[in-house]
């Protein structure tokens, strides 16, 4: 990861998200999703600007259908914020500002 976003899979989700000591922003996305591609640079920048304070992870819903189903993803981009393994917030769409996302993360 090294200051960028983390690719999340069924194999690493528990360790990287549910057991993380830091808040985790999980982005459920797909390559064909225009709004997902639009917000991706913003998420990358948040991850790079706050190393050691937050984890930003991305779940490709086409490759990780079981994870998408587990969290009831019906529209993308969909975002979940986890703290101490629990969902503390969730929101949908690419219209959220950097300040709004950082505020939800407690940054």
C-alpha positions in Angstrom: 0.0 0.0 0.0 2.7 2.5 1.0 0.6 5.6 1.3 -2.0 4.7 -1.4 -5.1 2.7 -1.6 -5.3 -1.0 -0.8 -6.9 -3.6 -3.0 -9.3 -5.5 -0.8 -10.4 -9.1 -1.4 -12.2 -11.8 0.4 -8.8 -13.1 1.5 -7.5 -9.9 3.1 -10.8 -8.1 4.1 -10.9 -9.4 7.7 -7.3 -8.6 8.5 -7.2 -5.3 6.6 -10.6 -3.9 7.5 -12.2 -5.6 10.4 -9.0 -6.0 12.5 -7.5 -2.6 11.5 -6.4 -0.4 14.4 -7.2 2.6 12.1 -10.4 3.8 10.6 -10.9 2.2 7.2 -12.8 3.8 4.2 -13.9 1.0 1.9 -14.8 1.9 -1.7 -17.0 -0.6 -3.5 -16.4 0.1 -7.2 -16.1 -1.3 -10.8 -13.9 -0.5 -13.8 -16.9 0.2 -16.0 -18.3 2.8 -13.5 -17.6 6.4 -14.6 -18.4 8.0 -11.2 -16.1 5.4 -9.5 -13.2 6.5 -11.8 -14.0 10.1 -11.2 -13.6 9.8 -7.4 -10.7 7.4 -7.4 -7.9 10.2 -7.5 -9.6 11.9 -4.5 -9.5 8.6 -2.5 -5.9 8.0 -3.5 -5.0 11.5 -2.3 -6.7 11.1 1.0 -4.8 7.8 1.6 -1.5 9.5 0.6 -2.1 12.6 2.8 -3.0 10.6 6.0 -0.6 7.6 6.2 -0.8 6.0 9.6 -4.2 7.6 10.3 -6.6 6.0 7.9 -6.7 3.0 5.5 -8.4 3.5 2.1 -9.4 0.2 0.5 -11.1 -0.7 -2.7 -13.3 -3.7 -3.5 -13.9 -4.4 -7.2 -17.5 -5.6 -7.1 -17.1 -7.6 -10.3 -14.1 -9.6 -8.9 -15.4 -9.8 -5.3 -19.1 -10.5 -5.7 -19.3 -12.3 -2.4 -18.1 -9.2 -0.5 -20.4 -6.9 -2.5 -23.4 -9.2 -1.6 -22.4 -9.4 2.0 -22.6 -5.7 2.4 -25.7 -5.3 0.2 -24.1 -3.3 -2.5 -26.7 -2.3 -5.2 -25.3 1.1 -6.4 -21.7 2.1 -6.9 -19.6 3.8 -5.9 -20.6 2.8 -2.4 -18.5 3.7 0.7 -18.4 2.2 4.1 -16.4 3.5 7.1 -15.3 0.9 9.6 -13.9 1.7 13.0 -12.9 -1.2 15.3 -14.4 -3.7 12.9 -17.8 -2.0 12.9 -19.6 0.1 10.2 -19.8 3.7 11.5 -21.0 5.4 8.3 -22.0 4.6 4.7 -22.7 6.7 1.7 -23.2 6.3 -2.0 -22.1 8.3 -5.1 -19.2 10.4 -6.3 -20.6 13.8 -5.3 -18.9 13.8 -1.9 -16.2 16.4 -1.2 -12.8 15.7 0.2 -13.8 17.7 3.3 -17.0 15.7 3.7 -15.1 12.3 3.5 -12.3 13.4 5.8 -14.9 14.6 8.3 -16.7 11.3 8.3 -13.3 9.6 8.9 -12.5 11.9 11.8 -9.5 13.5 10.0 
